Amino acid sequence: MHKHDVIILGAGLSGLSTAMHSGGDYLLVERDERVGGLTRTEDIDGFLFNHTGHWLHLRNDDVKQLVADLLPDGMLTVDRKARIYTHGVFTGYPFQANLAGLPAPVLRACVQNAVEAAVRRAAKPRSRPKSFLEYVRHHFGDGIADYFIVPYNTKLWGVSPGEVTADWTQRFVPVPDVAGIVDGALGTADRAMGYNATFLYPAAGGIESLPRAMESRLDPGRIRLKTQPSAINVSEKWVEIEGERTSYDHLVSTLPLPELVALTRDAPGTIRRAAGRLRCSPLRYVNVGLSIERPLDGSHWIYLPEARFPFYRVGSASNAVPSLAPPGRSSLYVELANDQQAPQEDVVRAIAAFLKEIGSIRDESELLFAAFREHPYGYVIYDKPCARARRTILDFFDGNQVQSIGRYGAWTYNSMEDAILDGMVAARRIRGL
Ligand SMILES: Cc1cc2nc3c(=O)[nH]c(=O)nc-3n(C[C@H](O)[C@H](O)[C@H](O)COP(=O)(O)OP(=O)(O)OC[C@H]3O[C@@H](n4cnc5c(N)ncnc54)[C@H](O)[C@@H]3O)c2cc1C
């Protein structure tokens, strides 16, 4: 049997980071023909597309330093320009802190219900919302919930926020107090709220520059592309790759957790059953090339909560970083709703109609192409069964010295920075630090 001290499955940011930081005798196994996973960039006729957004929000000093070392040619710092389009008007992001401009009855319901919710919270300060739906009604009131947060998230996940727990919300959902909501209704809010108020992006080459730079720091002889394991045995500590068993001291997997379980021959029935309870919405989106500049009135992305649009968000990477589209042109990524599935021709028609409605294009002919893309894993659905099942599975692997990390390995809602940090932590554990 072959032997490596460390086997790392998957060469997205978490696998690459693990390899960079563990060093020594590792083998990095990647199914695709290139490293990068979700951070790969696609070139269509000179338009560079990411898997939708992929903007870097860095908070950790070690990751900031690492990224600066990896991309010495520079990063652009961009101030977020995000808006919401509903009831025929644009408002600022986040919705709950930027209600100004909404039609009067909508605005009134949002503010009045937010005040009522604050009064309820004051009367019952310890109440713990059981679901994301309860959390939203508790913190923002029914108006903000029903006009934006509930319909938007239903489109994104494809399930009702009543099925989802509030565990993941703290970092991603800004919670203004009542004064903040009223300021937003008066148009005097702090528009830079939220974790992604500014972001970084590589000056050249799309986000894939980052995983490529990480790969360049690794020994090419230790990376196996177009390769995937066919079986794993965690008690005997081997991975079967291309029909041969390779033993390891440490296994780090960044494969989607249900797939790791399926590959693990000695996973008991309880673990297999737990894996069956993990749910995830797919990532379905359309890469669009436009013959005009600066669509969406210069916004980087627009949230669309209304059911009449079969997409929940439309972004323009080239509005943030013009070099991502050829001169005089621009690009869009259109993230498709998961609670409805329109045929592709209808989606293209709806994209054109939306762009006309907001004045970005005059004619369908300004759409140069629409390339549909699908990825089976998008957003983990944090329902109650998920929380328990995820813990059971991760504990099983941890008890067998397998670290299952990264966005789908840890079955979580994370960012590129988190994935890099996951790899650093995994490497530290391997090195016994
Ligand atoms: C729609 C969307 C938008 C996002 N936008 C942002 C953003 O703006 N900013 C941000 O910071 N983060 C963003 N993220 C999060 C970011 O993409 C992830 O946190 C990060 O890329 C996860 O890296 P990973 O290595 O954990 O997973 P992945 O990138 O999924 O890597 C896993 C790797 O494993 C490989 N693999 C899978 N199965 C096998 C197998 N059987 N054998 C071998 N290899 C296999 C895959 O090919 C892949 O290369 C976004 C995520 C999504 C879904």
The ligand as an ORCA input file, in Angstrom:
! r2SCAN-3c Opt
* xyz 0 1
  C     -23.137     31.519     -4.635
  C     -21.969     31.709     -3.740
  C     -21.413     32.967     -3.631
  C     -20.340     33.176     -2.775
  N     -19.824     34.426     -2.674
  C     -18.815     34.648     -1.805
  C     -18.282     35.964     -1.657
  O     -18.706     36.925     -2.306
  N     -17.275     36.141     -0.753
  C     -16.766     35.107     -0.007
  O     -15.844     35.327      0.781
  N     -17.257     33.860     -0.141
  C     -18.262     33.597     -1.015
  N     -18.760     32.336     -1.150
  C     -18.198     31.264     -0.314
  C     -16.926     30.654     -0.905
  O     -17.153     30.236     -2.241
  C     -16.552     29.423     -0.097
  O     -16.483     29.729      1.271
  C     -15.226     28.789     -0.473
  O     -14.904     28.917     -1.831
  C     -15.298     27.326     -0.071
  O     -14.105     26.662     -0.370
  P     -14.016     25.114     -0.049
  O     -12.646     24.702     -0.399
  O     -14.474     24.846      1.328
  O     -15.092     24.398     -1.001
  P     -15.110     24.212     -2.579
  O     -14.686     25.446     -3.271
  O     -16.439     23.616     -2.894
  O     -13.964     23.128     -2.834
  C     -14.156     21.752     -2.720
  C     -13.286     21.077     -3.762
  O     -13.492     19.666     -3.659
  C     -13.546     19.120     -4.968
  N     -14.274     17.846     -4.907
  C     -15.597     17.640     -4.714
  N     -15.867     16.334     -4.716
  C     -14.698     15.687     -4.887
  C     -14.323     14.314     -4.958
  N     -15.224     13.348     -4.841
  N     -13.009     14.012     -5.117
  C     -12.068     15.004     -5.245
  N     -12.371     16.316     -5.188
  C     -13.663     16.657     -5.012
  C     -14.276     20.178     -5.769
  O     -14.041     20.037     -7.158
  C     -13.650     21.453     -5.202
  O     -12.487     21.828     -5.905
  C     -19.816     32.097     -2.010
  C     -20.360     30.823     -2.140
  C     -21.432     30.624     -2.987
  C     -22.027     29.257     -3.111
*
